């Protein structure tokens, strides 16, 4: 007697044809889903001494009987290994459901256990709330409805839950939700990649008149191995990601839309910042994957701003409404204000002989703008950019040779670097009685390189090299020179209001390299 158990859509006829004997077939359904049926084939034999072979797979338990596309996706992904394969296409499928449906939804698939029905129910609930790997997208509509989408995965289960509360979804709401499908899936694919990536740009491209906010939260792996918190609305965008490599933390203030520049301005500033991030990473010996996550997240949060504005309302009990001109914006970076940091997980394992020599990388950068005064006629605009790099790392004495420090003094041949760099750029614009009376930018950059050289464990040299450069650029003087060259027959005020102005935004951008800043001294 030989017993063969087949699970899923394995063909019983194929098994029968292979044996050329009489068979008794008994099909056992696991819950309602045909995709998880278990088939048992018993084949009679002439002799009882024939060994028994068993091919078994655990039966599957489905939360609901359904043949919809999401259930099909769950069935296809369930036997895959790793989060990338488990969640493949699942986020997009859930959001695309809103093209035809507007209500809540819940589905999961579990490996069947011998426990009571209550344990199955508990496992299904945990899969939707406290799974080992969980991704939640929360979207609030302008009308007040709240949509929560949760994807959960652990060793024994995979599930999806959609909750629609605090209102109902209009056709426009559903269309906008479905429009996030590709962005949501790209974010998931990035998070589950090895190494992880932050692909969030698709979650910033939504109409805030239809969807008021989008939040993404993810916890992947036990002990919070990789986490993500993302938020976007009309006034704020933020992301914080933590993992084995380190932490990325960025916040963008979208409320001062009057300071936003043209698309070309924004692209110029973004490229300059990305260039400096790469330089900081190279100088501080940062992990390239972590730095790429930082750059990708910074780009996503500082792209697709939408429309700018011409007026700005100050804060306080008696706010003042300021009108900004093209001249003002021409002397700004064009980007929204932000704070951003990337911190690599420190390690003291590089040199067992000197555990106090820790490998670190920490970089902070920010932009903050203020507008003060009693009216548009008398206004002061200040925009300040700052960056700070602190890093430490080991390098081999021989370029290209991999460092392998041990407790043996003969291996202790290396350089230990400690980096401390700062940069600042402050633009100041002043109007009095409607006339531009002052406009300038003050810039500075400093680097400090501390290098300790060890040969066979003995300190051979210890040097610190500081470099510092600063400069001031008279933006008003450059505008006046352009006026005198291009249109001296009209007043300076009319020139600013009606003529094409030289682009000064590139002159105010942060420059963290003292040598580069020195080369551009006026």
C-alpha angles and dihedrals in degrees: 000000000000122000122200123181117198124192129203121358097339108145116250091194090061091055092049094049090053094055101042090209139110113280139192113210123201119182118201117194118214104216113311105313117102091200089071100044117141117216124200120198120193116192122191118226133197095236129045091213092074109116120246119242122196128195108182138170125183116262118246128233118211123202093218136013104247139137096198125133095260092054089049090052091049090050092049095048100040099086093045121107123232132025095270092062095036093056097035110137092346098111093049092047092054094051093043087058087075090072087075107014134050105182139081122288138190132185136155141164124213138180107255116251132193092243127107124280089260091063090054090051090048092050091050091050092048091050089060096043114021108018120154088245115033134168122185127187115192119190126182118199124218088247091058103257116140123214119192119187118188128187116190133184136174136152094283104031151033124197149167130205130184120191123188113188142156093037145350130280122251123211089259090051092051093047091051092048092050087049089065092058097097094042092049093050093047090052090051093046090051095049093049095046122104108263095022122243133201106229101166105139092103090061094058096055102085135116107255090202088067104027113034098191144003124202128183123190125179136177114183123184132003120299089027092287091173125012135176134188117184129174133178133175137139094287107027141036123183143163134185121183126179129183146131092299096051143267133308116194123177133164125182123195108217095174097091096066091154088074095054114113135208122297091255091051092051092048091050092050093044092052091049092052093047089051091053092046089055091048091050091049092050094045093045096041092237124181104267095219093053092047090050089053089052093048093046093049093046090051093048094050093045097049133077093029093164123213121354126218137230099216133058126198116212121221126247138078092296106034121199122218112222126194114214123205133211086257091060094048090045089065096047131080092249091230128113117252114272148167118213136174140172121195123185119216105260120236130199094181098090096085115028090186092058111027089170087073097087124186108228142162125189126165130177128182132172148168124206127180131191134185119197138168139090098273145350088274091058109036137142122204122195126181118183126189123189139176134184128187123190118175143152130189147150127250133185119252087231113063112238094016114121113240117239110173118185137164088273110101091217088068093050098097110123151107122251114205128200115187128192116173131169134183135179139182122185122185118195125189124181132189127189121188089345095307124115103239102166138018126162144139126222116202134182137172130185134179131190120194117188114186126183117191119206126191117187088343096306122116105244100173140004117193136168120197117193122190125182135175133173136177143174124218121201102221093177090055091053091051091049091050090051090049093051091048098043109029114005093154094069127061120270090243092054090047091056092046101045112018132079107263129212111260106252097168092096090059094060099050119117115264115193098181112087091201092053092046090050091052090057096050110137 
